[in-house]
Amino acid sequence: MLKVVATSDIGRRCLSTGMKSSGLFFRQLFDTASSTYTYLLGDTSTGEAVLIDPVLEHAERDAGLIKELGFKLLYAMNTHMHADHVTGTGRLKTLIPGSKSVIGKASGAQADIHLDDHQLVQFGGQELLAVSTPGHTNGCITYICHQQGIAFTGDTLLIRGCGRTDFQEGSPETLYRSVHEKIFTLPGHYTLYPAHDYKGQTATSVDEEKKHNPRLTKTLPEFIDIMNNLNLPYPKMIDKAVPANRVCGLY
């Protein structure tokens, strides 16, 4: 468990939108080049915050917002080692001294903190449960906040889709089991926030994806056949992004 001690009792004027209870500041940010979502979560009582899936080109934007809102960034976190953009975690550590980079231990990437399955990340009174959901990559993690009924699924589960399984350590069978055993078993009302969306949607729910996901509503053999025959082009950023992301985006 990552144990965080509250360091500030500065009051917050911004509460979360769409969360079950007060106490959590939530902001969804976007990178148009890679269609990546970055998530700023802050505890409104202590001012402690985390940032999920930052993008290098927006590190200054994110650091500026965090400082403007008066938060203290504890952790810059990744859901996995991305292949479509360079992470901003390393740059953010320079911009916000004292913050630490976080990623799953199975990712093979450098970071200050490597998470094991079911390890807790705490910031103020908020908790994120890191659940291993491999299949897109070996190191994929879904961050679940049971207090607020939300989860950040990375590339494992997208809105009406899922991440590719034809590069890095991808496996259709592993991804299918991760979604059905780790995400679809969450309460149906939980809101899910993916790492990407390419059609202008921002969030979904467990119930929605169990009913309407065109891939993951199929049987396992059908899903494997779909994923093995997508015939997608070679990722244009992979040769730059993966080596950079092995070293916190500093290359």
Salt bridges, closest charged atoms under 4 A:
ASP31 OD1 - HIS58 NE2 2.88
ASP53 OD1 - HIS82 NE2 2.85
GLU60 OE2 - ARG91 NH2 2.78
ASP62 OD1 - ARG61 NE 2.79
ASP84 OD1 - HIS85 ND1 2.82
ASP84 OD2 - HIS196 NE2 2.95
ASP112 OD2 - LYS93 NZ 2.91
ASP116 OD1 - LYS105 NZ 2.94
ASP117 OD1 - HIS118 ND1 3.01
ASP155 OD2 - HIS80 NE2 3.42
ASP155 OD2 - HIS136 NE2 3.21
ASP155 OD1 - HIS196 NE2 3.16
ASP166 OD2 - ARG164 NH2 2.82
GLU173 OE2 - ARG177 NH2 3.25
GLU208 OE1 - ARG160 NH2 2.86
GLU209 OE2 - ARG160 NH1 2.53
